[in-house]
């Protein structure tokens, strides 16, 4: 199925991206999430301070498509984690395959507005939120959520790993 293919590409991209971050020595945490109604499920793939080792890579290998995408809640969770970090530059990189949604009224405008507010709160907390997506419909909604310069659409999912690395380099190049 195309779902299996997408999750395989995401998994492979996370391996490559994790290796790249490890190679440059930047501290990072890698989380996955899914939701059902108001329950946000966070999957800790690699925590700050933990090595990018076989155990972390095994957790990445175990990811599978989840339920829904309550993106605002996930951004708030990530924001809280990052505000506790000592680094001056804090990048909240969101990898998404679609629009914010869930079973309840989170569909449509409510989910989009909740996500937009979470992004604004992340910026006010001093973070740089940025979304990388493979959703071909993303141009219709992501500029409103993240701003025109706050997201990247990857048209060919097999280029996801390269896109993640390029975005990271571009967003961290100004850090001194």
N, C-alpha and C positions, 0 to 999 in steps of 0.2 A: 504494500500500500504506500501511498505518498506520505502518510503519517510516519511510517517506519523510516522512510527515506529522510524525511525532515529531521527526525530525532537523531538519526545516525549522523547527519551533517552537523547538527548542534553539538553532539557528543564529540565528534572529531575536532570541531572548532574549539571547544573548551580545552581539549588536550593540547592543541597547538598554542592556544592563547596562554594557558597555564605554564607551558614550557617557556614561552617568550618572557612572561613576567618573572619567572624564576631566574631566567638567564640574566635579566637586567637588574635583578635584586630588589625590585619594588615589592613592598608588602602588599598582599592582596587577600581578599576573602572571596569565595565563590559560593553563591547561594542559588538554589532553585526554588520555585514556588508554584503552588496551584491553590485553587480555592473552591469551596462549595458553600454557597450562601455567605455567611459572615465568618466562616472558619478559614483562616489563612494557614496553609501548610507550607512551612519553610523547610527546605532540605539543605542541610549544611554539607556542602561538597568539600570545601576547604576553608577552615577558619584562619583568621589572622594569627600569626605566630606558629601555625602548624606547617610542617614542611609539605611541599608539593611532591609527594612520594607515592609509592604503590597504593597505600591506603586511600589517599585522596583521589588518585586516578581510578581506583576501584569504585569509589562512590560516584564519580562521573560516569563510569561505565554502566552503573546501575540505573541511571535516570531513564524514565519512560514518560510518555505523554501523560499529563495529569488531567485534572478536571477543567476548571475554568480559570480565567485570568483577571483576578481582582487586583489590577495593577497599582491602584492608589495605595492599598494596604501594604503591598510589597515594597513600594517606594518609601512609605513611612517607616517600615521595619528597617530597610537598608539605611535610611537617613539616621535613625536612632543609633544603629551600630557604628556608622561612620563618624557621627559627632563625638563619639567616645574615643576616637583615635587621635594621636598627637600630630600626625602629618599635617603640613600646611595645606597642601593640595589634596583634595578629596574628590575623586571621580566616582560617581555612581553610574555604572554602565549597565543598562538594561538591554537584554537580548530578548526580542519578542517575535512571535510568529503571528500575532494578530491583535485585534482591537480588544480593549478592556471589556470583559463580560463576566456574567455569573447567572445563576438561576433566578435570583430575585430581581428587583427593580434596577440592578446594576447594569442591565442591558441598556444600550443607547446612551442618551444624553447624561443620565446620572453617573454612569461609569466613566464617561469622558470627563465630566466636570470634577469628579472625585480625583481622578488621575491628574488633571491640570492643577488642582489645588495642592496635591502632594508634591508635584514638581516645583511649584512656587515656594512651598515650605522648605524643600530641600535646598533651593537656591538661597533663601533667606538664612538658612543654617550654614551657608558658606560652601556648599557642595556644588559640584558640576554634574548635574544629571544629564545623561545622554542616552538615547535609545538607538539601537541597531536592530533593524527588522527585515524580515523576508516577506512581509505582507504586501502584496502588490497594490492593495487599496490604501496603504499607509498615508500617501500624500493627501488623502481626503480628511484625515483627522490628526496626524502626528504634529504638524506645524502648530496647530492650536494647542496641543498639550505641551510640547517641548520647545516651541519657537522654531523659526525657519532654519536656524543653524544648530538646532538641538537634537537632530536625528539624522540617520543615514539609512537609506533604503538599498538593500542588496538585491539586485534583480536576478542574480544567478546564485541560488543557495550554496552551490559548491564553492563559491568565492567568500563564504562567510568568515572563515578563519583569517584570510588575508584582510578582509574589511575590518574585522575586530582589531587586528594589529595596527592597521593604518589609522583607524580612529584613535586608538590609544596613543600612538606616537604623536598625532596631531594635537590631541587635547593636553598632553603632558609636556610638549615641547617648550612651552612658555614658563614652566616651573623652573625656578632657579634656587 
